Amino acid sequence: MIALVDCNSFYVSCERSFNPALEGKPVVVLSNNDGNIIARSDEVKDLGIKMAAPYFQIRELLKQHNVAVFSSNYTLYGDMSARIMATLGRFVEHVEVYSIDEAFLDLTGYESVYPDLTELARTIRQTIAQWQRVPVGIGIAPTKTLAKVANKLAKQSGGICLLDGEEQIEEVLRNFPVDDLWGIGRRYASFLKHNHIKTAWDLRNAPDEWLSHHLTVNGLRLAYELRGMPCKLMEPEPAPKQAICSAPSFGRMITDLATMSEALTTHVSRAAEKLRRQESAAGVMTVFIHTNRFRKSASGEVAKQYYNSRTIELPHPSASTQELAGYAQAALKSIFQFGYHYQKVGVILSGLVPVGFRQGSLFTDAPDERLMALSQLMDKLNDRHGRDRVRLAGAGFDTSWHHRRQHLSKRYTTQWDDILPVS
């Protein structure tokens, strides 16, 4: 059996965890630059406010209903997620962290200790509620896909749902919309309904040949999972990313190359840190810039736009911040144009290989091991003393371009000055 643990409105729950006065009140969390709503409490959902709604369009509506508004506090959310995942590891051996607020648990063999697996789920929920003050829903079923279905039902039935037995699973799948299935997007959902496949039960019983032809092997695996045959195995150790991107929007419009250069150096540093964390090196780099397509000029017309990118195949795979920053700056200078108000500059590292990968060449020098050692030393110092304590001078000291966060809460778990006092 597999369990899926999913935190309810995770970002909102993290804010409520350290501010009990928010319980029962409408709360929203905004995206970078306070742009769109990315998390809503149930009270906000009842008001009819949609996910991803632009903040500037509904600001007055939020004020009218006394909705508490928060900027994204990813430092807090990431640390709370790590604590919750560590708590899950106290109960079961194999935990697959699926996202910041979801994890699969392999319950194979635990039936001998907990004949009623809902009792184990109840203990997990109570422990997380007590230790992290975050509500979670737990769905238990024979496969990952069925656990996703059970988890969705758990939110409507007290937080726990166990799908076990053919009759119970059939009853649930007959009433489960196909467009709510894990892995079925809008396009596939429309196609399936057009072909009279409206429920998960219909998809489960569709012919294998038809599924393979129209939905590829992934659709066939989905059907097998709905039949109770596991196709998506547990992955306690996450697979290395195939590409790494760092490209947060500016907090204000940028027009000069110097500030763009500082921002790009900062983004490259972030991406390189992630690269070294998974022990990879990048062979390809893409730098891109673009303006804000929604920005209007003083006359009310849409301002002139500019988009461009440059992809570089590096002479050798690298994970050195200094080396990657040098190539990034050269790419930026080749595409930057004066006279525009830029909203974003970003970098994508791809062509990832293990950091020890070496392929000799007659025409290029081998990577400088000293640069890699220096980058690793920077990581150690920053881990010990705080982010950006040691950084490249090219990143500058001007933070005015950083993304806007006017409603940011405190970093209660990672910043000494923000720790709640006890009286």
N, C-alpha and C positions, 0 to 999 in steps of 0.2 A: 504493500500500500504506500501511496505517496500523499503527502500533505502539502498544501500551498498556504503559506502564511502571508497575509497581505495587510499592511497597515492602512487604517481608514483615514482618508484625506490627510496623508502623512505630513505635508508641510504645515497644514493648519493644526494638526495634533501636536507637532513640535512646538509651535507657538503657545498653544494652550498648556503644554506640559509645564512651562515655567511661569504661566500667567493664568491661574485658575479663574480669575475674574472673567475670562473669555468663554468659559463653559456655558453652553446654551445660547450664546450670542452669535450673530452672523459675523463670519471672518473670511477674508480673502487674502491670498498671497499673489504678488505680481511677479512678472518675469523680469529679466534684465532691463535696466533703464525704466523700470516701473511701467512697462508697455502694456502687457496683457495679463488677464487673470489666468493663473496656472493651477490654482488650488482653491476649492470652495468648501465651506462647511455646509452641512445639510440645511441650515437655516437660510443660507444664500441660495441654494438650489431651489428651495421652496419659493423664493422671491422671483424665480424665473430667469435669473441671471445666468447666461451661458458661459461655458468654459471658453477661454481664449478671447473673451470680449475685450476690446480696447479700453483701457482705463480712462482715457480722456473723454470717451463717449458716454460713460456711465458714472462719472465722478459725482455728479449731483444726485443721481439715484442712490448711490452708496451712502452719501451724506444724509439723505432723506430717511433712510432706514437704519441709520447709526451703525453701519457696517465697519468693523475694525479692519484696517488696511495695513498690510505689511509688505515690505520689499523682500525679495528672495535672500534668505540668510543661509547660503549653501554650506558655510563652515559649520553652523549649528546642525543643519539637516544631515550632513555627511557623518558627523560625529555621533549623532543620535542613531543613525542607521547602523554604524559599526557596533554600537553598544547592544542594539536589539539583535543583530546577527550573532554576536558573541553569546548573548543569553540563550538563543536557540541552540547553539553548540553545546550548552550544558545539558540539554535533554536528549539530543540524538547525535550520532557520530558523523553522519554525512549530511551536510547542509550545502545546498547550491544557492548562492546569492544571485538571484535573477535580475534584480534591479535595486534601486536605493530603498524601496519599500516592500519588496517581495522576495520570498525565499522558498525553495522546495525542500522538503525534508523526506529522507528515505526512511520509512517506518518498517522496513522488512525485518522481521524477527522480534519486533517490539510487542507483537500480539501476545507473546508468552508472558510478558511483564504487565501489559495493559490489555486484558481480554476485551475491554471496551475502549477503543481508541479515542472515543470522544472524551473520556476521562483525562487522557494525556493532553488532548487539545485544550481542555478546560484549564488544566494546570498551567500550560504554556501561556494562555491568555491572561490568567490571573497574575502570573509572575511578571509578564511584560507590563501589565497595567500598574502593578505595584512598584516595579523598579524604574520603568521609563515613563509611566503615565501616558502611554499611547495605546489606544484601542486597536485591536487587530481582529480580522476575520480568518477562519481556518477552514479550508475545504479538504476533505480526505476522500481518495478514490484510488482505483487500481492503476491509473495512468495519469500523466501530467495534464493531458487535455481534459480528462474527466475531473481532475482536481481543480482545474480552472473553472469548470462548470459548477462544481460543488462550492467553490469559494464565492462565486457570484450569488449563489443561493444562500450562503451563510450570512451574508449581509442583510438578508431579509428574514432570517430565522434565529436570531439570538447570537450570531457570531460564529456558530459551528455547524457544519453540515457534513455528514458521512454518507457517501454513496457506495453501497455494498449490496450486491444481489441484483440479478438480471431484471427482475420485475421492477424494482425501484428505479434502476438506471433507465429502463425503457420509459417509464412514466415521466421521468424528468426530461429526457431527450425529446419526447413527443411534444413537449410544451416549451422547448428552448429554441428561440429564434436563431436561424442559421447565421445571421449577421452579428450575433453576440459571441460567436465562437472565436477562440484564440486562433489567430492566423488568417481569419477571413476578413479581408478589407472591403471597402465600399464597392469596388469594381467587381470583385468575385461574388459578393453578396447579391448584387444586381443580376449578374449572370446566372447564379444558381436559382434565384427566384423566377427568372424568366424560363428556366427549365423545370419548374414545378418542384424545386427543392427548397422548402421554406423553413424546415426545422432541422435540428441536429439529428433527429431520428431519420429523416429523409436522406441526409448526407451519409449517415452510417450505413444505410442499406443500398446506396447507389452502386452500380456495377464497377468492379475494380478497373476494368479496361476503360470505361468512360471517365472515371476519375483521373486515371493516369494520363489520359489524352488531353483532358480539358484543364485539369488543375495541377498537372505535373506530379512528380513523385511526392511532393510535400502534401498535396491534397489527399493522395492515397494513404500516406502515413497518418494524416489527421483522421481519416475514416477508420483505420485500424485501431487507433487510440480510442475512438469512440466505441469500438467493439470490445474494448478491454484488453487489447494486445499492445503492450508498451513498445513504442518505436523511438520515443525521445528519452534517451537514457539520462541518468543523473550525471551532472558535471560539477563535483565539489570544487575542482580547481578550474577557474574560468580560463577559457582559451585566450591567448594573446590577441589583442586588437590587430586588425589588418590595416588600419589607418588611424591617425590621430589628428584631430583638428582643434585649433584654438582661435576663436574669432568673436569675442564679445563686442557688441556695438559700443560706439563712443557715447559718453555722457553728454557731449555737445558736438556740433558740427566742426570738423577739422579742415583747414584749408592749406596748411603749410607742410612741407616735406619733413621738417625737423621733428614735429610732434608725431607724424605718421611713423617715422623711423623709430622713435622711442616706444611707441605702442607695439610695433611689429617685433622689436627686440624682446619686449615683455612677453608677447604671445609665443614667440619661439622658445623662450626660456620655459614657459609652462608646458609646452608640447614636449620639449626635450626631457623634462623631469618625468613626465608620464612614460616616455620612451624608455628611459633607463630603469624605471620602476618595474617594467615588464621584461627587462633585459633584452631589448631589441635595438636595432639600428635602422635608420631610414636610408633608402637608396634614391628616393624621389621626393622632391619638395615642390609644392604649389603655393604661390603667394597671390592673393586676390584683393582687390579694392573695389568699393562701389559707393555711390551716393544714395540718398534717401529718395526713393521713387514717389513718396507721398509729400515731400517738401514742396511748398509753394513759394514763389517769389513775392516781392512786395506788391506787384500788380495783381496777385491772386492766381496767376497761371502756374502750372507745374514748372518747377525750376529745371534747368538743363541737367541732364543725367550723364553719368559716365560709369562704365563697368569695364574691368579688364583683369587679366590674370596672366601669370607666367609660370610655367612648369619647368623645373630643372632636374635633369638626371645627374645625380652627384657622381663624381669620379670614383667614389667608394662609399659604401654604407657607413653612416656616422651617427653617433648619439651624443656628440660633443656640442654643448650649447654654443661655445665660441665659434666653432666651425659652421654650424647650421645658421647662426646669426649672420655670418659673413655672406653666405650665399643668399640669404633672405634679403639683405640690404641691397645687394646687386640686382635682384629681381624687382624689388620695389622701385628702384631708380629707373628701371627700364620701362615701367608702366605708369608711373605717376605723371599726372598732368595738372598744371596750375590752373586756377580759375574755377575750381569746383568745390562744393561743400561735401566732404566725405563723411559717411555714416559708419563705415567699417573698413578695417584692414585685417586680414586673417592669413593663417598658414595651415596647410594640410601636409602631413608627413605620411608617405605611403611607400610601397615597395619594401615593407618591413622584413627584416631577417634577424636571426639570433645575433646578439651583440658580438659574439666571438667569430662570426662569419668573416672569412678573409678570402679574397680571390685576387691572385696576383695579376699584374698587368705590366706590359712592357713600356707603356706610354704615360702612366700616372704613378705618383708617389703613393706609398702605403699611408694609411691614416696615422697621425701623430698620437702615440699612446699617451703622451704627457697631457694633451688636451683632454682626453677622456678621463684621466686620473684627476685632473683639476676639476672637471665637472662633477665627478663623484664626491670629491672633497667638499665642494659647494653644497651638494645635497645633504651631506652629513651635518655641516654647520647650520644650515637652514632648518633641518629637522630638530636640531638641539636648541637653537636660539630663536626660531621663528622665521616665517617665510620672508624672503628677500632681504634678510640681514646681510647676505653676501650675494651680489648680483653684478651683471655687466654694467659698466659705466654708460653704455649706449642706451640702457633703459631709462636713464634720466631720473629726475626727482619730481617732475610735474605730474600730479595725480588728478588734475582737473579734467583730463580726457577720459578718465575711468568711467565705467557705466554708472548711471545715476541710481541712487538708492536712498530716497528721501524718507522712507518709512521703515528703516532697518531696525530690527530688534537687537538685543545684546547677544554676544557669543557666550552664553552661560556656561558652557562646558569646556571651553578651550582658551579663554582669556581670563587671567587672574583678576583684572579690574572689573570684570562683568559677573563674577561669581556672586550668587545671591547671599546676602548676609543672614545669619541666623540670630534671632534675638530671643 
